[in-house]
């Protein structure tokens, strides 16, 4: 429990609020116990407190990055009424991974112009460059729980950028 409290205090969040809501997802125990390898994906910058959040993990093969059905782990959660959502994702082994997130604002399960997205290491995106290169998003993890902060980007006019700037 001490480790869970440390994780939430480091994020600036009360432990009980997240434990009660279960917003860390099905792998929460890995982050609470510090039982890595795991990512604690900290998603912020939501346009609305509605819809669904999808977190996908891709392995070290650049050819598989963002390829349909080639993710290693996928977690879907309803968006909570919080400034940001921590999502714990247990990983199969230490190594190199990429994280992609999508905020499905209307919860219809399809990507749309109003939806938001982001990647590990927060690369810049544009209408002409919605999918970053694997090298710009890959993150290495050992046996620890590694924090991955991700700021969501949304279409705003002819640009793709965070709501909070």
C-alpha positions as CSV (number, residue, x, y, z in Angstrom):
1,X,0.0,0.0,0.0
2,X,2.9,2.4,0.7
3,X,4.1,2.1,-2.9
4,X,0.6,2.8,-4.2
5,X,0.5,5.9,-1.9
6,X,3.8,7.0,-3.2
7,X,2.7,6.6,-6.8
8,X,-0.4,8.7,-6.3
9,X,1.3,11.3,-4.1
10,X,3.9,11.7,-6.8
11,X,1.1,12.2,-9.3
12,X,-0.6,14.6,-6.9
13,X,-3.7,12.3,-6.5
14,X,-5.3,10.8,-3.4
15,X,-5.0,7.1,-3.3
16,X,-8.5,6.3,-2.2
17,X,-10.2,8.3,-5.0
18,X,-8.5,6.2,-7.6
19,X,-8.8,2.9,-5.8
20,X,-12.5,3.5,-5.4
21,X,-13.1,4.4,-9.1
22,X,-10.8,1.8,-10.4
23,X,-9.5,4.1,-13.1
24,X,-6.0,2.6,-13.2
25,X,-7.4,-0.3,-15.2
26,X,-7.1,-4.1,-14.9
27,X,-3.3,-4.0,-14.3
28,X,-3.5,-1.6,-11.4
29,X,-2.0,-4.1,-9.0
30,X,1.3,-4.1,-10.9
31,X,1.7,-0.4,-10.3
32,X,0.4,-0.4,-6.8
33,X,2.9,-3.1,-5.8
34,X,5.8,-1.8,-7.9
35,X,5.8,-5.1,-9.7
36,X,7.3,-4.1,-13.1
37,X,8.0,-4.2,-15.8
38,X,5.0,-1.9,-16.2
39,X,4.1,1.6,-17.4
40,X,2.1,4.1,-15.4
41,X,0.6,6.0,-18.3
42,X,-0.4,9.5,-17.1
43,X,-2.9,10.9,-19.7
44,X,-3.8,14.6,-19.4
45,X,-5.4,17.3,-21.4
46,X,-8.8,15.9,-22.0
47,X,-11.2,17.9,-24.1
48,X,-14.2,16.5,-22.2
49,X,-14.8,14.2,-19.3
50,X,-16.8,11.8,-21.5
51,X,-16.2,8.9,-23.8
52,X,-13.5,6.2,-23.6
53,X,-9.8,6.1,-23.3
54,X,-7.8,3.5,-25.1
55,X,-4.2,2.8,-24.2
56,X,-2.2,0.5,-26.6
57,X,1.3,-0.9,-26.1
58,X,3.5,-1.8,-29.1
59,X,6.6,-3.9,-29.0
60,X,10.1,-3.2,-30.3
61,X,9.4,-4.0,-34.0
62,X,9.0,-0.7,-35.8
63,X,7.0,-2.4,-38.6
64,X,4.3,-3.4,-36.1
65,X,3.9,0.1,-34.6
66,X,0.3,1.3,-35.2
67,X,-0.4,-1.7,-37.6
68,X,-3.9,-3.0,-37.2
69,X,-4.1,-5.7,-34.5
70,X,-0.3,-5.6,-33.9
71,X,-0.5,-4.1,-30.4
72,X,0.8,-6.2,-27.5
73,X,-1.6,-4.9,-24.8
74,X,-4.8,-2.8,-25.1
75,X,-6.7,-1.3,-22.2
76,X,-10.1,0.5,-22.7
77,X,-11.5,2.6,-19.9
78,X,-14.4,5.1,-19.5
79,X,-13.0,8.6,-19.1
80,X,-13.4,9.8,-15.5
81,X,-14.2,13.2,-14.3
82,X,-10.6,14.0,-13.3
83,X,-8.0,16.3,-14.7
84,X,-5.9,13.3,-15.8
85,X,-6.1,9.6,-15.8
86,X,-3.4,7.2,-14.6
87,X,-3.5,3.9,-16.4
88,X,-1.3,1.0,-15.3
89,X,-0.1,-1.4,-18.1
90,X,1.8,-4.5,-17.1
91,X,4.5,-5.4,-19.7
92,X,5.6,-8.9,-20.7
93,X,9.3,-8.3,-20.1
94,X,11.9,-5.5,-19.9
95,X,12.5,-3.9,-23.3
96,X,11.6,-1.2,-25.7
97,X,7.9,-0.3,-26.2
98,X,5.7,2.5,-27.7
99,X,2.5,3.8,-26.2
100,X,-0.4,5.1,-28.2
101,X,-3.5,6.6,-26.6
102,X,-6.9,7.7,-28.1
103,X,-9.7,9.6,-26.4
104,X,-12.9,8.5,-28.2
105,X,-14.9,11.6,-27.1
106,X,-18.3,10.3,-28.2
107,X,-17.6,6.7,-27.2
108,X,-18.7,5.2,-30.5
109,X,-15.6,3.0,-30.9
110,X,-14.5,4.7,-34.1
111,X,-11.8,7.3,-34.7
112,X,-13.2,10.7,-35.6
113,X,-12.1,14.3,-36.2
114,X,-13.2,15.3,-32.6
115,X,-11.2,12.5,-31.0
116,X,-7.9,13.1,-29.3
117,X,-4.7,11.1,-29.3
118,X,-1.1,11.0,-28.1
119,X,2.0,9.0,-27.9
120,X,4.8,8.3,-25.5
121,X,7.4,11.0,-25.5
122,X,4.8,13.5,-26.8
123,X,5.9,14.0,-30.4
124,X,4.5,16.9,-32.4
125,X,1.7,16.0,-34.7
126,X,0.0,17.7,-37.7
127,X,-2.9,17.0,-40.1
128,X,-0.3,15.7,-42.6
129,X,1.7,13.7,-40.0
130,X,-0.7,12.0,-37.6
131,X,1.5,9.0,-37.0
132,X,5.0,9.7,-35.6
133,X,8.0,7.5,-36.4
134,X,8.6,4.7,-34.0
135,X,12.0,6.1,-33.1
136,X,10.3,9.3,-31.8
137,X,8.0,7.4,-29.4
138,X,9.9,4.3,-28.2
139,X,10.6,4.0,-24.5
140,X,12.8,1.5,-22.7
141,X,11.8,-0.1,-19.4
142,X,13.6,-2.4,-17.0
143,X,12.0,-4.2,-14.1
144,X,10.5,-1.0,-12.7
145,X,7.2,0.8,-13.0
146,X,8.0,3.6,-15.4
147,X,5.9,6.8,-15.6
148,X,4.9,7.8,-19.2
149,X,3.3,11.2,-19.3
150,X,1.1,11.8,-22.4
151,X,-0.6,15.0,-23.3
152,X,-3.6,14.5,-25.6
153,X,-3.8,16.4,-29.0
154,X,-7.0,17.3,-30.7
155,X,-7.8,18.8,-34.1
156,X,-8.1,22.6,-33.7
157,X,-8.8,24.3,-37.0
158,X,-6.1,23.2,-39.4
159,X,-3.7,22.0,-36.7
160,X,-3.3,19.2,-34.2
161,X,-2.3,20.3,-30.7
162,X,-3.1,20.0,-27.0
163,X,-6.1,21.8,-25.5
164,X,-3.8,23.2,-22.7
165,X,-1.0,25.3,-24.1
